Amino acid sequence: MRLPLLIAGLLLVLAGAECRADARTYVSSEPPVTCCVAYDEALVRLQLQTREACEVQVWTGFRPRWAYRDGKRAPDGWRWADGGILAVQAPVGNVLWEFGLGDWPLRGGGPPFAVKVDGKHRTLAGTTFWAHRMEARARIQVPLGLYEVTLIPAYPVPHTTPAPELRLGDAEVAEWNEVLDVTGRAGLRAKSALLLEGDVGLHLRWEDSFTRSPVREVLIRTLATPTALAKVEPPDLNAPGAIVIEAEDFAREGDGGPVQVSRGEHADQHGGASLYGFGPGQGHWLEWRVSVPETGKYALYARTATQEEYSLRTLTLDRKPPFPAAALLSFPGTGGWARDDAAQWVWTLVAGADGRPPLELRAGERRLRLTTVGEKHVNVDVMVLIRG
């Protein structure tokens, strides 16, 4: 439990004077000293900045059992002056002193923990401890995909403990949900799935005064791997029952953008317009409202262009994935953005072939949504639903 703010964090400039709060001298020094003192239960941290070496007196209220100076154990350089006062040495420049009761806090290396991918042990994460945080690092190899990440604590962690911060490659996790894993163990699960690929660095940082490692293992589970969409011959947009969806006629957009509408700025645009700048940005989505005249099974085609090697999207129908592979569709690179070269527009068959079933559409208004996964953008000209 932290003391009131007046005491918990004092930023002072002392010039041969004393700082008083509640009629008690907390810090005093003869020459000018800039300091910040923070009080936790049985722990005092004193940050000092001086222009000349001097002795600084600080009230702790207890005689310390241990001391650290700039992160290293310090058996000397300080002395007990009675009355709850410590006298500490302040060299020229900056120094951080930490004093406490209880056991000496962990410093340096600690026990590693396992990192597992799809239930298989991949590596051990080496841990390092300071008085107020734990850090762990490791490297893993994973294929391109969406992954669920769960941290399994080694013991119940108090709710007052700050949430851990995890970085996997370029992805960062700072928000977690409390869950139970398949064995009934309590865990913390990243609120969002992570897109990972290749040689991925893991860096876990957890702020608190741990006396032993709080992590048993990190579990990484594959949610989806990309389904590559092959280039196909253009469909017949005039086929009986075909439903043409002009990309620029989207109904809603969210979590990114705004997407740009091109009218005459790209080559051979169907209907005189297309979209560009769809993405980049994780989670950017566009939704089209489609009027379906007759219930049936429909193949979905899309005409797109991208200079990227690939561009990943999730497809949903009425806010639900229509088939498992729709969780991660990979639109192919086309060699450019089709600004001047119409050949850079290509057609792909999104649903209705290669293990991807057709969309089963009920008559009425349906909602078709594409959501960006990762940071690669794609231009979209037109889509078409053709009844099988």
C-alpha positions as CSV (number, residue, x, y, z in Angstrom):
1,M,0.0,0.0,0.0
2,R,1.4,3.4,-1.0
3,L,1.6,6.4,1.4
4,P,-0.3,9.6,0.5
5,L,0.9,11.5,-2.5
6,L,2.5,14.2,-0.5
7,I,5.0,11.7,0.8
8,A,5.0,9.0,-1.9
9,G,6.7,11.3,-4.5
10,L,8.6,14.4,-3.6
11,L,10.6,16.2,-6.3
12,L,12.8,18.7,-4.5
13,V,15.7,21.1,-5.1
14,L,17.6,21.5,-1.9
15,A,20.0,24.4,-1.4
16,G,21.4,24.1,2.1
17,A,17.8,23.8,3.4
18,E,15.5,21.1,4.6
19,C,12.2,19.9,3.0
20,R,9.4,19.6,5.5
21,A,6.0,17.8,5.2
22,D,3.8,17.1,8.1
23,A,6.4,18.8,10.4
24,R,9.0,16.1,9.6
25,T,12.3,16.5,7.8
26,Y,12.3,13.9,5.0
27,V,15.4,15.0,3.0
28,S,18.1,17.4,3.9
29,S,21.4,18.4,2.3
30,E,23.9,21.2,2.6
31,P,24.9,21.8,-1.0
32,P,22.2,22.1,-3.7
33,V,20.7,18.7,-4.6
34,T,17.8,17.7,-6.8
35,C,16.0,14.6,-5.5
36,C,12.9,12.4,-5.8
37,V,12.0,10.2,-2.9
38,A,9.2,7.6,-3.0
39,Y,7.9,5.5,-0.1
40,D,6.3,2.1,-0.4
41,E,5.6,-0.3,2.4
42,A,9.0,-1.3,3.8
43,L,10.8,0.2,0.8
44,V,12.3,3.7,0.1
45,R,13.7,4.8,-3.3
46,L,15.9,8.0,-3.4
47,Q,16.9,9.5,-6.7
48,L,19.6,12.1,-6.4
49,Q,21.3,14.5,-8.8
50,T,24.2,16.6,-7.6
51,R,26.9,18.9,-8.9
52,E,29.3,18.1,-6.1
53,A,29.8,15.0,-4.0
54,C,28.0,15.3,-0.7
55,E,26.1,13.5,2.1
56,V,22.3,13.5,2.0
57,Q,20.1,12.6,4.9
58,V,16.8,10.9,4.2
59,W,14.1,9.8,6.6
60,T,13.1,6.1,6.1
61,G,11.4,5.3,9.4
62,F,13.2,2.0,9.6
63,R,16.7,0.6,9.7
64,P,17.2,-1.1,6.3
65,R,18.1,-4.8,6.0
66,W,19.4,-4.2,2.5
67,A,20.4,-1.4,0.1
68,Y,20.9,-1.1,-3.6
69,R,22.9,1.6,-5.5
70,D,22.0,1.9,-9.2
71,G,20.7,-1.6,-9.3
72,K,23.6,-3.3,-7.4
73,R,23.9,-4.4,-3.8
74,A,25.5,-1.7,-1.7
75,P,26.8,-2.8,1.7
76,D,28.5,0.5,2.2
77,G,28.1,4.1,1.1
78,W,25.3,4.7,3.7
79,R,25.0,4.6,7.4
80,W,22.2,4.5,10.0
81,A,21.9,7.9,11.8
82,D,19.2,7.0,14.3
83,G,15.8,8.6,14.6
84,G,14.7,6.9,11.4
85,I,17.4,8.8,9.4
86,L,19.8,7.4,6.9
87,A,22.9,9.3,5.7
88,V,23.8,8.4,2.1
89,Q,26.7,9.3,-0.2
90,A,25.7,11.2,-3.3
91,P,28.5,11.4,-6.0
92,V,28.5,14.0,-8.7
93,G,25.8,13.3,-11.2
94,N,22.9,10.9,-10.8
95,V,22.5,8.0,-8.3
96,L,19.5,5.8,-7.3
97,W,19.4,4.4,-3.8
98,E,16.9,1.8,-2.7
99,F,16.5,0.7,0.9
100,G,14.2,-2.0,2.3
101,L,13.2,-4.5,5.0
102,G,12.5,-8.2,4.4
103,D,14.5,-10.5,2.1
104,W,16.9,-9.1,-0.4
105,P,15.0,-8.6,-3.6
106,L,16.0,-10.8,-6.6
107,R,18.6,-9.3,-8.9
108,G,20.2,-10.8,-12.0
109,G,19.2,-14.0,-13.6
110,G,16.3,-16.1,-12.3
111,P,14.8,-19.4,-13.3
112,P,13.6,-19.6,-17.0
113,F,10.1,-20.6,-18.1
114,A,8.8,-22.5,-21.1
115,V,7.4,-21.1,-24.3
116,K,5.2,-23.5,-26.1
117,V,3.6,-23.3,-29.5
118,D,0.5,-25.5,-30.1
119,G,1.4,-27.5,-27.0
120,K,4.9,-28.3,-28.0
121,H,7.9,-27.0,-26.1
122,R,9.9,-24.6,-28.3
123,T,12.3,-22.8,-26.0
124,L,13.0,-21.4,-22.6
125,A,12.8,-17.7,-21.8
126,G,15.6,-16.5,-19.7
127,T,14.6,-14.2,-16.8
128,T,16.2,-11.2,-15.2
129,F,15.0,-9.5,-12.0
130,W,15.3,-6.1,-10.5
131,A,13.7,-4.8,-7.3
132,H,10.6,-3.5,-9.2
133,R,10.3,-5.6,-12.3
134,M,11.0,-8.9,-14.1
135,E,12.0,-9.2,-17.7
136,A,12.2,-12.3,-19.9
137,R,13.6,-12.8,-23.4
138,A,13.5,-15.6,-25.9
139,R,13.3,-16.3,-29.7
140,I,10.9,-18.7,-31.5
141,Q,10.3,-19.7,-35.1
142,V,6.6,-19.7,-36.3
143,P,5.0,-19.7,-39.7
144,L,2.9,-16.7,-40.8
145,G,-0.4,-16.9,-39.0
146,L,-2.7,-15.5,-36.4
147,Y,-1.9,-16.7,-32.9
148,E,-3.6,-16.7,-29.4
149,V,-1.2,-15.9,-26.6
150,T,-1.8,-17.0,-23.0
151,L,0.5,-16.4,-20.0
152,I,0.2,-19.0,-17.2
153,P,1.3,-17.5,-13.8
154,A,3.4,-19.7,-11.5
155,Y,1.2,-18.6,-8.5
156,P,-1.8,-16.4,-7.9
157,V,-0.7,-12.8,-8.6
158,P,-2.5,-10.1,-6.6
159,H,-5.0,-8.0,-8.6
160,T,-3.0,-4.9,-7.4
161,T,-0.1,-6.0,-9.5
162,P,0.2,-4.1,-12.8
163,A,-0.5,-6.1,-16.0
164,P,2.5,-7.6,-17.8
165,E,3.7,-6.0,-21.0
166,L,4.6,-8.5,-23.8
167,R,6.2,-7.9,-27.2
168,L,6.3,-10.6,-29.8
169,G,8.1,-9.4,-32.9
170,D,6.4,-6.2,-33.8
171,A,3.2,-7.0,-31.9
172,E,2.6,-5.6,-28.4
173,V,0.3,-6.9,-25.7
174,A,-0.7,-4.6,-22.8
175,E,-4.3,-5.7,-22.3
176,W,-5.3,-9.2,-21.0
177,N,-8.4,-11.2,-20.1
178,E,-8.4,-13.6,-17.2
179,V,-9.1,-17.1,-18.4
180,L,-8.8,-20.8,-17.5
181,D,-6.7,-23.0,-19.8
182,V,-7.7,-26.5,-20.8
183,T,-6.2,-27.9,-17.5
184,G,-8.2,-25.5,-15.4
185,R,-5.2,-23.3,-14.6
186,A,-5.8,-19.6,-14.3
187,G,-4.1,-17.5,-17.0
188,L,-3.9,-14.2,-18.7
189,R,-4.9,-14.2,-22.4
190,A,-4.1,-11.4,-24.8
191,K,-7.3,-9.6,-25.8
192,S,-6.4,-9.6,-29.5
193,A,-4.9,-12.3,-31.7
194,L,-1.4,-11.5,-32.9
195,L,0.0,-11.8,-36.4
196,L,3.4,-13.5,-36.2
197,E,5.9,-14.7,-38.8
198,G,9.4,-16.2,-38.9
199,D,12.1,-15.6,-36.2
200,V,10.1,-13.8,-33.5
201,G,11.7,-12.2,-30.5
202,L,9.8,-12.4,-27.2
203,H,10.2,-9.7,-24.5
204,L,8.1,-9.9,-21.4
205,R,8.2,-7.0,-18.8
206,W,6.3,-7.2,-15.6
207,E,6.4,-4.4,-13.0
208,D,6.3,-5.4,-9.3
209,S,8.6,-6.3,-6.4
210,F,8.6,-10.0,-7.1
211,T,10.4,-12.3,-4.7
212,R,10.3,-15.2,-7.2
213,S,9.4,-15.7,-10.9
214,P,5.7,-15.1,-11.5
215,V,5.5,-17.0,-14.8
216,R,5.2,-20.7,-15.3
217,E,4.9,-20.7,-19.1
218,V,3.7,-18.8,-22.2
219,L,1.4,-20.7,-24.5
220,I,1.1,-19.7,-28.1
221,R,-1.7,-21.3,-30.2
222,T,-2.3,-21.1,-33.9
223,L,-5.7,-19.7,-34.7
224,A,-5.4,-19.4,-38.5
225,T,-2.8,-19.7,-41.3
226,P,-3.2,-17.8,-44.5
227,T,-5.3,-19.2,-47.3
228,A,-3.7,-18.0,-50.6
229,L,-6.2,-16.8,-53.2
230,A,-5.2,-17.8,-56.7
231,K,-5.6,-15.6,-59.7
232,V,-8.5,-16.6,-62.0
233,E,-10.0,-15.6,-65.2
234,P,-12.5,-12.7,-65.0
235,P,-16.0,-13.9,-64.1
236,D,-19.1,-13.0,-66.2
237,L,-20.6,-10.0,-64.5
238,N,-23.6,-10.3,-66.7
239,A,-24.3,-13.9,-65.7
240,P,-27.9,-14.6,-64.6
241,G,-28.4,-13.8,-60.9
242,A,-24.9,-12.1,-60.6
243,I,-24.8,-9.5,-57.9
244,V,-22.2,-6.8,-58.6
245,I,-20.7,-5.0,-55.6
246,E,-18.9,-1.8,-56.4
247,A,-16.1,-1.4,-53.9
248,E,-16.6,2.4,-53.5
249,D,-20.2,1.8,-52.5
250,F,-19.3,0.4,-49.0
251,A,-21.8,1.2,-46.3
252,R,-19.5,1.4,-43.2
253,E,-15.8,1.7,-42.2
254,G,-14.1,1.4,-38.9
255,D,-10.9,1.0,-36.8
256,G,-8.7,2.8,-39.4
257,G,-8.8,4.7,-42.6
258,P,-10.4,6.6,-44.1
259,V,-10.2,4.6,-47.2
260,Q,-9.8,6.7,-50.4
261,V,-12.1,6.6,-53.4
262,S,-10.4,6.9,-56.8
263,R,-12.5,8.3,-59.7
264,G,-10.5,8.1,-62.8
265,E,-7.1,8.0,-61.0
266,H,-6.6,4.3,-61.6
267,A,-6.6,2.3,-64.9
268,D,-9.7,0.5,-66.2
269,Q,-11.9,1.0,-63.1
270,H,-15.2,-0.9,-63.2
271,G,-18.0,1.6,-62.8
272,G,-15.7,4.5,-63.1
273,A,-14.2,4.2,-59.5
274,S,-12.3,2.0,-57.1
275,L,-10.9,2.1,-53.6
276,Y,-7.3,2.6,-52.6
277,G,-5.6,2.8,-49.2
278,F,-7.6,0.0,-47.7
279,G,-5.3,-0.6,-44.8
280,P,-2.5,-0.4,-43.8
281,G,-3.5,-0.7,-40.2
282,Q,-4.4,-3.7,-38.1
283,G,-8.2,-4.1,-37.8
284,H,-9.3,-1.5,-40.5
285,W,-12.5,-2.8,-41.9
286,L,-15.0,-2.1,-44.7
287,E,-18.6,-3.4,-44.8
288,W,-20.9,-3.6,-47.8
289,R,-24.7,-4.1,-47.6
290,V,-25.7,-6.6,-50.3
291,S,-29.3,-7.0,-51.5
292,V,-29.8,-10.7,-52.2
293,P,-32.9,-11.3,-54.3
294,E,-33.0,-15.1,-53.9
295,T,-31.7,-17.6,-51.3
296,G,-28.9,-19.8,-52.6
297,K,-25.2,-20.6,-52.8
298,Y,-23.0,-18.0,-54.3
299,A,-19.3,-17.9,-55.4
300,L,-17.6,-14.6,-54.4
301,Y,-15.0,-13.0,-56.8
302,A,-12.9,-9.9,-56.1
303,R,-10.8,-7.6,-58.4
304,T,-7.9,-6.2,-56.5
305,A,-4.4,-4.7,-56.9
306,T,-1.5,-4.5,-54.6
307,Q,2.3,-3.9,-54.8
308,E,2.7,-5.9,-51.6
309,E,3.8,-9.5,-51.8
310,Y,0.5,-10.3,-50.3
311,S,-2.3,-8.6,-48.3
312,L,-4.2,-10.3,-45.5
313,R,-7.9,-9.9,-44.8
314,T,-10.6,-11.6,-42.7
315,L,-14.0,-12.2,-44.4
316,T,-17.2,-12.2,-42.4
317,L,-20.8,-12.5,-43.5
318,D,-23.4,-10.9,-41.2
319,R,-20.5,-10.5,-38.7
320,K,-19.6,-14.3,-38.7
321,P,-16.9,-16.1,-40.7
322,P,-18.7,-18.1,-43.4
323,F,-16.0,-20.9,-43.3
324,P,-12.8,-21.5,-41.3
325,A,-10.4,-20.3,-44.0
326,A,-12.2,-17.0,-44.1
327,A,-10.3,-16.1,-40.9
328,L,-7.2,-15.3,-42.9
329,L,-7.3,-14.8,-46.7
330,S,-4.2,-13.8,-48.6
331,F,-4.8,-11.6,-51.6
332,P,-1.9,-12.0,-54.0
333,G,0.6,-9.4,-55.1
334,T,-0.2,-8.0,-58.5
335,G,3.0,-6.0,-59.2
336,G,1.5,-2.6,-58.6
337,W,-1.5,-0.4,-57.6
338,A,-3.1,-0.3,-61.1
339,R,-2.7,3.4,-61.4
340,D,-1.5,3.3,-65.0
341,D,-1.4,-0.4,-65.8
342,A,-4.8,-2.2,-66.0
343,A,-3.0,-5.6,-66.0
344,Q,-2.2,-5.0,-62.3
345,W,-5.9,-5.5,-61.5
346,V,-6.4,-9.3,-61.0
347,W,-9.5,-11.4,-60.1
348,T,-9.4,-14.0,-57.3
349,L,-12.0,-16.5,-56.3
350,V,-12.6,-15.7,-52.6
351,A,-15.3,-18.3,-51.9
352,G,-16.6,-21.2,-53.9
353,A,-13.5,-23.2,-54.8
354,D,-10.3,-24.8,-53.5
355,G,-11.8,-26.1,-50.3
356,R,-13.6,-22.8,-49.6
357,P,-17.3,-23.4,-49.8
358,P,-19.7,-21.0,-51.5
359,L,-21.5,-18.4,-49.5
360,E,-24.9,-19.5,-48.4
361,L,-27.0,-16.4,-48.7
362,R,-30.6,-15.9,-47.5
363,A,-32.8,-13.5,-49.5
364,G,-32.7,-10.0,-48.1
365,E,-30.0,-7.6,-47.0
366,R,-26.7,-9.3,-46.1
367,R,-23.6,-7.6,-44.6
368,L,-20.2,-8.5,-46.2
369,R,-17.1,-7.3,-44.4
370,L,-13.4,-7.4,-45.0
371,T,-11.0,-6.6,-42.1
372,T,-7.3,-5.9,-42.4
373,V,-4.9,-8.3,-40.7
374,G,-1.3,-6.9,-40.5
375,E,0.0,-3.7,-42.1
376,K,-0.3,-4.4,-45.9
377,H,-2.9,-2.5,-47.9
378,V,-4.8,-3.4,-51.1
379,N,-6.8,-1.6,-53.7
380,V,-10.3,-3.0,-54.4
381,D,-12.2,-2.3,-57.6
382,V,-15.3,-4.5,-57.7
383,M,-16.6,-7.8,-56.3
384,V,-19.3,-10.0,-57.7
385,L,-21.5,-12.8,-56.3
386,I,-22.5,-15.5,-58.8
387,R,-25.1,-18.0,-58.0
388,G,-24.1,-21.6,-58.5
